[in-house]
Amino acid sequence: MKIKWINSIIAVSLMLPMTACSASNQSNGSTASSTAAASTSTPESTSSAASSSSTSKSVVAYFSRAGENYNVGTVDKGSTQIVAETIAEKTGSDLFHIETVTDYPANYLECTKVAQDEKEKNARPQLKEALDNFSSCDVIYLGYPIWWGDMPMAVYTFMESNDFTGKTIIPFDTHAGSGLSNTIDSIKKECPNANVLTGLSLLGEDVQKSSDETEKSVTSWLTENGMTIKG
């Protein structure tokens, strides 16, 4: 995570798919504005994962924060949430918001300090709710902003709280300049028996400014990964 006078390599999205799975705190039906895919024996096979997407159960699990965000001011909906809702609409997936028991500060600078402290301690913040029927989900779109060059620690809590063996993970993030950073490698390390497909990375500023461009980017990415577009 970075503040305005810190170099832009560390991205932040603070201020800051397809029968649906059951999510404990959110259901599908949002408006627009990333493992067992095919085979547990060959988790590296992205083509087999994509080919089975039409019959897979999927969920969009994401971490996102509203409030004051980098370079966009104060927003009612975090950039990652906007992307997550677009993915859910396009794929017919359920939504699951990864939320911590302790809320992050609405103020941007205060939030950066908390996030930095969690990263330095390699913390695992407690989550408010678990994802119901996770075992029945084959495809998990996993979304997050980039904080201090990494996923928020709460996303690690979510990954470590669920068994991703044989599942397909399709990552997506929002950022302020660092792209996906090293998060794909981190996901593969945390979920070694999952099939991790091509990720999507969007500038938080762009997401907040244009829902049409966000929708186009999401649709193109889903098609690239061989997913069926439903909306």
DRENPA-3360 file (N, C-alpha, C; in nm, 2 decimals, always signed):
BEGIN
1 = MKIKWINS = +0.09/-0.12/+0.00/+0.00/+0.00/+0.00/+0.09/+0.12/+0.00 ~ +0.04/+0.23/-0.05/+0.13/+0.35/-0.06/+0.04/+0.47/-0.04 ~ +0.11/+0.58/+0.01/+0.04/+0.71/+0.02/+0.08/+0.79/-0.10 ~ +0.02/+0.91/-0.12/+0.04/+0.98/-0.24/+0.19/+1.02/-0.26 ~ +0.27/+1.04/-0.16/+0.41/+1.08/-0.18/+0.50/+0.96/-0.18 ~ +0.45/+0.84/-0.17/+0.53/+0.72/-0.18/+0.53/+0.67/-0.32 ~ +0.64/+0.61/-0.37/+0.64/+0.57/-0.51/+0.53/+0.48/-0.55 ~ +0.49/+0.50/-0.68/+0.36/+0.43/-0.72/+0.38/+0.29/-0.76;
9 = IIAVSLML = +0.50/+0.23/-0.73/+0.51/+0.08/-0.76/+0.42/+0.00/-0.67 ~ +0.39/+0.05/-0.54/+0.30/-0.03/-0.46/+0.16/+0.02/-0.48 ~ +0.08/-0.07/-0.52/-0.05/-0.03/-0.57/-0.15/-0.04/-0.46 ~ -0.25/+0.05/-0.46/-0.35/+0.04/-0.36/-0.49/+0.07/-0.43 ~ -0.59/+0.00/-0.38/-0.72/+0.03/-0.42/-0.81/+0.06/-0.30 ~ -0.74/+0.13/-0.21/-0.81/+0.17/-0.09/-0.90/+0.29/-0.12 ~ -0.94/+0.38/-0.01/-1.03/+0.50/+0.00/-1.16/+0.46/+0.01 ~ -1.01/+0.33/-0.01/-0.99/+0.20/-0.01/-0.97/+0.23/+0.06;
17 = PMTACSAS = -1.77/-1.87/-1.32/-1.83/-1.80/-1.28/-1.94/-1.88/-1.24 ~ -2.28/-2.17/-1.51/-2.23/-2.11/-1.40/-2.33/-2.10/-1.29 ~ -2.37/-2.21/-1.23/-2.47/-2.21/-1.13/-2.41/-2.15/-1.00 ~ -2.48/-2.07/-0.94/-2.42/-2.00/-0.82/-2.41/-2.09/-0.70 ~ -2.30/-2.07/-0.62/-2.29/-2.13/-0.49/-2.36/-2.05/-0.39 ~ -2.38/-2.10/-0.28/-2.45/-2.03/-0.17/-2.34/-1.95/-0.09 ~ -2.36/-1.82/-0.09/-2.27/-1.74/-0.01/-2.34/-1.69/+0.11 ~ -2.27/-1.68/+0.23/-2.33/-1.66/+0.35/-2.37/-1.51/+0.37;
25 = NQSNGSTA = -2.31/-1.42/+0.31/-2.34/-1.28/+0.33/-2.38/-1.20/+0.21 ~ -2.39/-1.26/+0.09/-2.43/-1.18/-0.02/-2.48/-1.28/-0.13 ~ -2.58/-1.23/-0.20/-2.63/-1.32/-0.31/-2.62/-1.24/-0.44 ~ -2.64/-1.32/-0.55/-2.63/-1.26/-0.68/-2.74/-1.16/-0.71 ~ -2.72/-1.07/-0.81/-2.83/-0.98/-0.84/-2.78/-0.84/-0.84 ~ -2.65/-0.82/-0.84/-2.59/-0.69/-0.84/-2.58/-0.62/-0.97 ~ -2.56/-0.49/-0.98/-2.55/-0.42/-1.11/-2.41/-0.41/-1.15 ~ -2.39/-0.38/-1.29/-2.26/-0.38/-1.34/-2.19/-0.25/-1.31;
33 = SSTAAAST = -2.10/-0.18/-1.33/-2.02/-0.04/-1.32/-1.91/-0.02/-1.41 ~ -1.11/-1.22/-1.05/-1.06/-1.28/-1.08/-1.10/-1.28/-0.96 ~ -0.89/-2.39/-0.66/-0.95/-2.40/-0.80/-1.00/-2.53/-0.85 ~ -1.16/-2.68/-0.82/-1.14/-2.79/-0.92/-1.21/-2.75/-1.04 ~ -1.14/-2.72/-1.12/-1.19/-2.70/-1.25/-1.21/-2.83/-1.31 ~ -1.13/-2.87/-1.39/-1.16/-2.99/-1.46/-1.10/-3.11/-1.39 ~ -0.97/-3.10/-1.35/-0.91/-3.22/-1.30/-0.82/-3.19/-1.19 ~ -0.83/-3.26/-1.08/-0.74/-3.24/-0.96/-0.60/-3.30/-0.99;
41 = STPESTSS = -0.59/-3.39/-1.08/-0.46/-3.46/-1.11/-0.37/-3.37/-1.20 ~ -0.44/-3.27/-1.27/-0.36/-3.18/-1.35/-0.40/-3.04/-1.33 ~ -0.37/-2.99/-1.21/-0.41/-2.85/-1.17/-0.36/-2.74/-1.26 ~ -0.25/-2.77/-1.34/-0.19/-2.67/-1.43/-0.27/-2.66/-1.56 ~ -0.36/-2.75/-1.58/-0.43/-2.75/-1.71/-0.54/-2.65/-1.72 ~ -0.52/-2.53/-1.77/-0.62/-2.43/-1.77/-0.73/-2.46/-1.88 ~ -0.69/-2.53/-1.98/-0.79/-2.55/-2.09/-0.90/-2.65/-2.04 ~ -0.86/-2.75/-1.96/-0.96/-2.84/-1.91/-1.05/-2.77/-1.81;
49 = AASSSSTS = -1.00/-2.67/-1.74/-1.08/-2.60/-1.64/-1.19/-2.51/-1.72 ~ -1.14/-2.45/-1.82/-1.23/-2.36/-1.90/-1.34/-2.44/-1.96 ~ -1.31/-2.56/-2.01/-1.41/-2.64/-2.09/-1.52/-2.69/-2.00 ~ -1.50/-2.70/-1.87/-1.60/-2.75/-1.78/-1.68/-2.63/-1.72 ~ -1.65/-2.51/-1.75/-1.71/-2.39/-1.69/-1.86/-2.39/-1.70 ~ -1.92/-2.44/-1.80/-2.06/-2.43/-1.82/-2.14/-2.51/-1.72 ~ -2.08/-2.61/-1.66/-2.15/-2.69/-1.56/-2.09/-2.67/-1.42 ~ -2.00/-2.58/-1.40/-1.93/-2.56/-1.28/-2.02/-2.47/-1.19;
57 = KSVVAYFS = -2.01/-2.48/-1.06/-2.07/-2.39/-0.96/-1.96/-2.29/-0.93 ~ -2.00/-2.17/-0.92/-1.90/-2.06/-0.90/-1.94/-1.96/-0.80 ~ -1.84/-1.89/-0.75/-1.87/-1.78/-0.66/-1.76/-1.67/-0.68 ~ -1.80/-1.55/-0.66/-1.70/-1.44/-0.67/-1.67/-1.39/-0.52 ~ -1.56/-1.43/-0.47/-1.52/-1.40/-0.34/-1.42/-1.28/-0.34 ~ -1.45/-1.17/-0.28/-1.37/-1.05/-0.29/-1.36/-0.98/-0.16 ~ -1.24/-0.91/-0.15/-1.22/-0.81/-0.04/-1.22/-0.68/-0.11 ~ -1.30/-0.58/-0.05/-1.30/-0.45/-0.10/-1.34/-0.35/+0.01;
65 = RAGENYNV = -1.29/-0.23/+0.00/-1.31/-0.13/+0.10/-1.36/+0.00/+0.04 ~ -1.47/+0.06/+0.10/-1.52/+0.19/+0.06/-1.45/+0.29/+0.14 ~ -1.50/+0.41/+0.14/-1.44/+0.52/+0.21/-1.34/+0.60/+0.13 ~ -1.24/+0.66/+0.19/-1.14/+0.73/+0.11/-1.04/+0.64/+0.04 ~ -1.03/+0.65/-0.09/-0.95/+0.56/-0.16/-0.84/+0.64/-0.24 ~ -0.73/+0.58/-0.27/-0.62/+0.64/-0.34/-0.66/+0.70/-0.48 ~ -0.64/+0.83/-0.50/-0.66/+0.89/-0.62/-0.80/+0.90/-0.67 ~ -0.90/+0.86/-0.59/-1.04/+0.87/-0.64/-1.13/+0.94/-0.54;
73 = GTVDKGST = -1.07/+0.98/-0.42/-1.15/+1.04/-0.32/-1.23/+0.94/-0.24 ~ -1.33/+0.99/-0.18/-1.42/+0.91/-0.09/-1.53/+0.84/-0.18 ~ -1.54/+0.71/-0.17/-1.64/+0.64/-0.26/-1.73/+0.55/-0.17 ~ -1.85/+0.53/-0.22/-1.95/+0.45/-0.15/-1.92/+0.30/-0.17 ~ -1.85/+0.27/-0.28/-1.83/+0.13/-0.32/-1.69/+0.12/-0.36 ~ -1.61/+0.02/-0.30/-1.47/+0.00/-0.34/-1.46/-0.04/-0.49 ~ -1.35/-0.02/-0.55/-1.32/-0.05/-0.69/-1.33/-0.20/-0.71 ~ -1.27/-0.28/-0.62/-1.28/-0.43/-0.63/-1.42/-0.48/-0.63;
81 = QIVAETIA = -1.50/-0.42/-0.54/-1.64/-0.46/-0.54/-1.71/-0.44/-0.67 ~ -1.69/-0.32/-0.73/-1.75/-0.29/-0.86/-1.71/-0.40/-0.96 ~ -1.59/-0.44/-0.97/-1.54/-0.54/-1.06/-1.61/-0.68/-1.02 ~ -1.61/-0.71/-0.90/-1.67/-0.83/-0.85/-1.82/-0.84/-0.89 ~ -1.89/-0.74/-0.88/-2.03/-0.74/-0.92/-2.05/-0.75/-1.07 ~ -1.96/-0.69/-1.14/-1.96/-0.71/-1.29/-1.94/-0.85/-1.33 ~ -1.84/-0.92/-1.26/-1.81/-1.06/-1.29/-1.93/-1.15/-1.26 ~ -1.99/-1.12/-1.14/-2.11/-1.20/-1.10/-2.22/-1.19/-1.20;
89 = EKTGSDLF = -2.25/-1.07/-1.25/-2.35/-1.05/-1.34/-2.33/-1.12/-1.47 ~ -2.20/-1.12/-1.52/-2.16/-1.18/-1.64/-2.16/-1.33/-1.64 ~ -2.14/-1.39/-1.52/-2.12/-1.53/-1.51/-2.23/-1.60/-1.43 ~ -2.32/-1.53/-1.37/-2.43/-1.59/-1.29/-2.38/-1.65/-1.16 ~ -2.26/-1.60/-1.11/-2.20/-1.64/-0.99/-2.26/-1.57/-0.87 ~ -2.25/-1.63/-0.75/-2.29/-1.56/-0.63/-2.17/-1.47/-0.59 ~ -2.21/-1.38/-0.50/-2.10/-1.29/-0.44/-2.08/-1.32/-0.30 ~ -1.96/-1.32/-0.26/-1.92/-1.33/-0.12/-1.82/-1.22/-0.08;
97 = HIETVTDY = -1.86/-1.13/+0.01/-1.77/-1.02/+0.05/-1.68/-1.07/+0.17 ~ -1.56/-1.07/+0.15/-1.46/-1.11/+0.25/-1.45/-0.99/+0.34 ~ -1.50/-1.00/+0.46/-1.50/-0.88/+0.56/-1.44/-0.92/+0.69 ~ -1.37/-0.83/+0.75/-1.31/-0.86/+0.88/-1.40/-0.81/+0.99 ~ -1.37/-0.88/+1.11/-1.45/-0.84/+1.23/-1.42/-0.70/+1.26 ~ -1.30/-0.66/+1.26/-1.26/-0.52/+1.28/-1.26/-0.44/+1.15 ~ -1.34/-0.34/+1.14/-1.34/-0.26/+1.02/-1.21/-0.18/+1.00 ~ -1.17/-0.15/+0.88/-1.06/-0.07/+0.85/-1.10/+0.08/+0.86;
105 = PANYLECT = -1.01/+0.17/+0.90/-1.05/+0.31/+0.90/-1.10/+0.36/+0.77 ~ -1.19/+0.45/+0.77/-1.24/+0.51/+0.65/-1.14/+0.61/+0.59 ~ -1.06/+0.67/+0.68/-0.95/+0.76/+0.64/-0.84/+0.68/+0.57 ~ -0.80/+0.73/+0.45/-0.70/+0.66/+0.37/-0.57/+0.64/+0.44 ~ -0.51/+0.75/+0.50/-0.38/+0.74/+0.56/-0.38/+0.65/+0.68 ~ -0.49/+0.66/+0.76/-0.50/+0.57/+0.88/-0.51/+0.42/+0.83 ~ -0.58/+0.40/+0.72/-0.60/+0.26/+0.67/-0.46/+0.21/+0.62 ~ -0.39/+0.29/+0.56/-0.25/+0.25/+0.51/-0.17/+0.20/+0.63;
113 = KVAQDEKE = -0.18/+0.27/+0.74/-0.09/+0.23/+0.86/-0.14/+0.10/+0.91 ~ -0.27/+0.08/+0.92/-0.32/-0.05/+0.97/-0.28/-0.16/+0.88 ~ -0.29/-0.14/+0.75/-0.26/-0.24/+0.65/-0.11/-0.27/+0.65 ~ -0.03/-0.17/+0.66/+0.12/-0.19/+0.67/+0.15/-0.27/+0.79 ~ +0.09/-0.24/+0.91/+0.12/-0.31/+1.03/+0.08/-0.46/+1.02 ~ -0.03/-0.49/+0.95/-0.08/-0.63/+0.93/+0.02/-0.70/+0.84 ~ +0.06/-0.64/+0.74/+0.16/-0.70/+0.65/+0.29/-0.73/+0.72 ~ +0.34/-0.64/+0.79/+0.47/-0.66/+0.86/+0.46/-0.77/+0.96;
121 = KNARPQLK = +0.34/-0.79/+1.02/+0.32/-0.90/+1.12/+0.27/-1.03/+1.06 ~ +0.25/-1.02/+0.93/+0.19/-1.14/+0.86/+0.07/-1.18/+0.93 ~ -0.01/-1.08/+0.96/-0.14/-1.11/+1.04/-0.24/-1.18/+0.96 ~ -0.33/-1.24/+1.03/-0.45/-1.31/+0.97/-0.57/-1.26/+1.04 ~ -0.63/-1.15/+0.99/-0.74/-1.09/+1.06/-0.86/-1.18/+1.06 ~ -0.94/-1.18/+1.17/-1.06/-1.27/+1.18/-1.17/-1.21/+1.08 ~ -1.23/-1.31/+1.02/-1.34/-1.27/+0.92/-1.47/-1.28/+0.99 ~ -1.56/-1.19/+0.94/-1.70/-1.18/+1.00/-1.78/-1.31/+0.97;
129 = EALDNFSS = -1.77/-1.36/+0.85/-1.85/-1.48/+0.81/-1.77/-1.57/+0.72 ~ -1.81/-1.70/+0.72/-1.75/-1.80/+0.63/-1.84/-1.81/+0.51 ~ -1.78/-1.87/+0.41/-1.85/-1.89/+0.28/-1.92/-2.03/+0.29 ~ -2.06/-2.02/+0.29/-2.14/-2.14/+0.30/-2.12/-2.23/+0.18 ~ -2.12/-2.36/+0.20/-2.11/-2.46/+0.09/-1.99/-2.44/+0.00 ~ -1.88/-2.39/+0.06/-1.76/-2.37/-0.02/-1.72/-2.50/-0.09 ~ -1.74/-2.62/-0.03/-1.70/-2.74/-0.09/-1.78/-2.77/-0.22 ~ -1.89/-2.71/-0.24/-1.97/-2.73/-0.36/-1.93/-2.64/-0.48;
137 = CDVIYLGY = -1.85/-2.55/-0.45/-1.80/-2.45/-0.55/-1.68/-2.51/-0.62 ~ -1.69/-2.51/-0.76/-1.58/-2.56/-0.84/-1.49/-2.44/-0.88 ~ -1.55/-2.33/-0.90/-1.47/-2.21/-0.95/-1.49/-2.09/-0.86 ~ -1.37/-2.04/-0.82/-1.37/-1.92/-0.73/-1.30/-1.81/-0.79 ~ -1.38/-1.70/-0.82/-1.32/-1.58/-0.87/-1.27/-1.51/-0.74 ~ -1.14/-1.48/-0.73/-1.09/-1.43/-0.61/-1.04/-1.28/-0.63 ~ -1.10/-1.19/-0.57/-1.07/-1.05/-0.59/-1.02/-0.97/-0.47 ~ -0.93/-0.87/-0.50/-0.87/-0.80/-0.39/-0.80/-0.67/-0.45;
145 = PIWWGDMP = -0.79/-0.57/-0.36/-0.71/-0.46/-0.40/-0.56/-0.49/-0.37 ~ -0.47/-0.42/-0.42/-0.33/-0.43/-0.39/-0.29/-0.34/-0.28 ~ -0.25/-0.39/-0.16/-0.21/-0.31/-0.05/-0.07/-0.34/-0.02 ~ +0.02/-0.24/-0.02/+0.16/-0.25/+0.00/+0.22/-0.37/-0.08 ~ +0.18/-0.37/-0.21/+0.24/-0.47/-0.30/+0.19/-0.61/-0.28 ~ +0.08/-0.63/-0.21/+0.03/-0.76/-0.18/-0.12/-0.76/-0.17 ~ -0.18/-0.88/-0.15/-0.32/-0.89/-0.12/-0.33/-0.85/+0.03 ~ -0.45/-0.79/+0.06/-0.48/-0.76/+0.20/-0.47/-0.89/+0.28;
153 = MAVYTFME = -0.42/-0.88/+0.41/-0.40/-1.01/+0.49/-0.53/-1.08/+0.51 ~ -0.64/-1.02/+0.50/-0.77/-1.09/+0.52/-0.79/-1.19/+0.40 ~ -0.74/-1.16/+0.29/-0.75/-1.26/+0.18/-0.67/-1.39/+0.21 ~ -0.56/-1.37/+0.28/-0.49/-1.49/+0.32/-0.57/-1.57/+0.42 ~ -0.63/-1.50/+0.51/-0.72/-1.56/+0.61/-0.83/-1.65/+0.53 ~ -0.89/-1.59/+0.43/-0.99/-1.66/+0.35/-0.93/-1.78/+0.29 ~ -0.82/-1.77/+0.23/-0.75/-1.89/+0.16/-0.72/-2.00/+0.25 ~ -0.67/-1.96/+0.37/-0.62/-2.06/+0.47/-0.74/-2.12/+0.54;
161 = SNDFTGKT = -0.86/-2.06/+0.53/-0.98/-2.11/+0.60/-1.06/-2.21/+0.51 ~ -1.02/-2.22/+0.39/-1.09/-2.31/+0.30/-1.00/-2.41/+0.22 ~ -1.05/-2.52/+0.19/-0.97/-2.62/+0.11/-0.99/-2.60/-0.04 ~ -0.89/-2.55/-0.10/-0.90/-2.52/-0.25/-0.85/-2.64/-0.33 ~ -0.83/-2.75/-0.28/-0.78/-2.87/-0.35/-0.88/-2.90/-0.47 ~ -0.82/-2.90/-0.59/-0.90/-2.94/-0.71/-0.99/-2.83/-0.76 ~ -0.99/-2.71/-0.70/-1.07/-2.60/-0.74/-1.00/-2.51/-0.84 ~ -1.07/-2.44/-0.91/-1.02/-2.34/-1.01/-1.03/-2.20/-0.94;
169 = IIPFDTHA = -0.92/-2.13/-0.94/-0.91/-2.00/-0.88/-0.89/-1.90/-1.00 ~ -0.97/-1.80/-1.01/-0.95/-1.70/-1.12/-0.93/-1.56/-1.05 ~ -0.81/-1.51/-1.04/-0.79/-1.39/-0.96/-0.82/-1.27/-1.04 ~ -0.85/-1.16/-0.96/-0.86/-1.03/-1.02/-0.83/-0.93/-0.91 ~ -0.77/-0.82/-0.96/-0.74/-0.71/-0.86/-0.77/-0.57/-0.91 ~ -0.77/-0.48/-0.82/-0.76/-0.34/-0.86/-0.64/-0.28/-0.79 ~ -0.58/-0.18/-0.86/-0.45/-0.13/-0.81/-0.43/+0.02/-0.85 ~ -0.32/+0.07/-0.81/-0.29/+0.21/-0.85/-0.16/+0.22/-0.93;
177 = GSGLSNTI = -0.11/+0.11/-0.99/+0.01/+0.11/-1.07/+0.09/-0.01/-1.07 ~ +0.06/-0.11/-0.98/+0.15/-0.22/-0.97/+0.10/-0.35/-1.04 ~ -0.02/-0.34/-1.10/-0.08/-0.46/-1.17/-0.11/-0.57/-1.06 ~ -0.08/-0.69/-1.10/-0.11/-0.80/-1.01/+0.00/-0.82/-0.91 ~ +0.11/-0.75/-0.92/+0.22/-0.76/-0.84/+0.27/-0.91/-0.84 ~ +0.30/-0.96/-0.72/+0.34/-1.10/-0.71/+0.22/-1.19/-0.66 ~ +0.10/-1.14/-0.67/-0.01/-1.21/-0.60/-0.04/-1.34/-0.66 ~ -0.02/-1.36/-0.79/-0.05/-1.49/-0.85/+0.04/-1.60/-0.79;
185 = DSIKKECP = +0.17/-1.57/-0.78/+0.26/-1.66/-0.72/+0.22/-1.69/-0.57 ~ +0.17/-1.59/-0.50/+0.13/-1.61/-0.36/+0.01/-1.70/-0.35 ~ -0.09/-1.68/-0.45/-0.20/-1.77/-0.45/-0.17/-1.91/-0.48 ~ -0.08/-1.93/-0.57/-0.03/-2.07/-0.61/+0.04/-2.13/-0.49 ~ +0.11/-2.05/-0.41/+0.18/-2.10/-0.30/+0.09/-2.14/-0.19 ~ -0.01/-2.06/-0.16/-0.11/-2.08/-0.06/-0.21/-2.20/-0.10 ~ -0.23/-2.21/-0.23/-0.33/-2.31/-0.28/-0.26/-2.40/-0.38 ~ -0.16/-2.48/-0.35/-0.08/-2.55/-0.44/-0.16/-2.66/-0.52;
193 = NANVLTGL = -0.27/-2.70/-0.47/-0.35/-2.81/-0.54/-0.47/-2.75/-0.61 ~ -0.47/-2.62/-0.63/-0.57/-2.56/-0.71/-0.52/-2.52/-0.85 ~ -0.61/-2.50/-0.94/-0.58/-2.46/-1.08/-0.60/-2.31/-1.09 ~ -0.49/-2.23/-1.10/-0.50/-2.09/-1.11/-0.49/-2.04/-1.25 ~ -0.60/-1.97/-1.29/-0.61/-1.92/-1.43/-0.55/-1.78/-1.44 ~ -0.56/-1.73/-1.57/-0.51/-1.59/-1.59/-0.59/-1.49/-1.51 ~ -0.51/-1.40/-1.45/-0.57/-1.29/-1.37/-0.61/-1.17/-1.45 ~ -0.70/-1.09/-1.39/-0.74/-0.96/-1.44/-0.69/-0.85/-1.35;
201 = SLLGEDVQ = -0.63/-0.75/-1.40/-0.58/-0.64/-1.32/-0.63/-0.50/-1.38 ~ -0.70/-0.42/-1.30/-0.75/-0.30/-1.34/-0.71/-0.18/-1.25 ~ -0.69/-0.07/-1.31/-0.66/+0.05/-1.22/-0.79/+0.09/-1.15 ~ -0.78/+0.11/-1.02/-0.90/+0.15/-0.94/-0.96/+0.27/-0.99 ~ -0.87/+0.37/-1.03/-0.92/+0.49/-1.08/-1.01/+0.47/-1.21 ~ -0.96/+0.38/-1.30/-1.04/+0.36/-1.42/-1.17/+0.29/-1.39 ~ -1.17/+0.20/-1.29/-1.30/+0.13/-1.26/-1.40/+0.23/-1.20 ~ -1.35/+0.32/-1.12/-1.44/+0.42/-1.06/-1.50/+0.52/-1.17;
209 = KSSDETEK = -1.42/+0.54/-1.27/-1.46/+0.64/-1.37/-1.55/+0.59/-1.48 ~ -1.53/+0.46/-1.52/-1.61/+0.41/-1.64/-1.66/+0.26/-1.62 ~ -1.79/+0.25/-1.59/-1.84/+0.11/-1.58/-1.84/+0.04/-1.71 ~ -1.86/+0.12/-1.82/-1.86/+0.06/-1.96/-1.72/-0.01/-1.99 ~ -1.62/+0.06/-1.96/-1.48/+0.01/-1.99/-1.45/-0.11/-1.90 ~ -1.50/-0.10/-1.77/-1.48/-0.21/-1.68/-1.55/-0.34/-1.73 ~ -1.67/-0.32/-1.78/-1.75/-0.43/-1.83/-1.68/-0.49/-1.95 ~ -1.63/-0.41/-2.04/-1.56/-0.46/-2.16/-1.43/-0.54/-2.12;
217 = SVTSWLTE = -1.36/-0.49/-2.02/-1.24/-0.56/-1.98/-1.27/-0.69/-1.91 ~ -1.38/-0.69/-1.83/-1.42/-0.82/-1.76/-1.47/-0.92/-1.87 ~ -1.55/-0.88/-1.96/-1.60/-0.97/-2.07/-1.48/-1.03/-2.15 ~ -1.39/-0.95/-2.19/-1.27/-0.99/-2.26/-1.19/-1.10/-2.18 ~ -1.17/-1.07/-2.06/-1.09/-1.16/-1.97/-1.16/-1.29/-1.95 ~ -1.29/-1.28/-1.92/-1.37/-1.41/-1.91/-1.36/-1.49/-2.03 ~ -1.38/-1.43/-2.15/-1.37/-1.50/-2.27/-1.23/-1.57/-2.29 ~ -1.13/-1.49/-2.26/-0.99/-1.54/-2.27/-0.97/-1.67/-2.18;
225 = NGMTIKG = -1.04/-1.67/-2.07/-1.03/-1.79/-1.98/-1.13/-1.90/-2.01 ~ -1.20/-1.88/-2.12/-1.30/-1.98/-2.17/-1.43/-1.99/-2.09 ~ -1.46/-1.88/-2.02/-1.59/-1.88/-1.95/-1.71/-1.84/-2.03 ~ -1.82/-1.89/-1.99/-1.95/-1.86/-2.06/-2.00/-1.73/-2.01 ~ -2.03/-1.64/-2.10/-2.09/-1.51/-2.06/-2.24/-1.52/-2.05 ~ -2.30/-1.49/-1.94/-2.45/-1.50/-1.93/-2.52/-1.37/-1.93 ~ -2.45/-1.27/-1.91/-2.52/-1.14/-1.91/-2.45/-1.03/-1.98;
% end
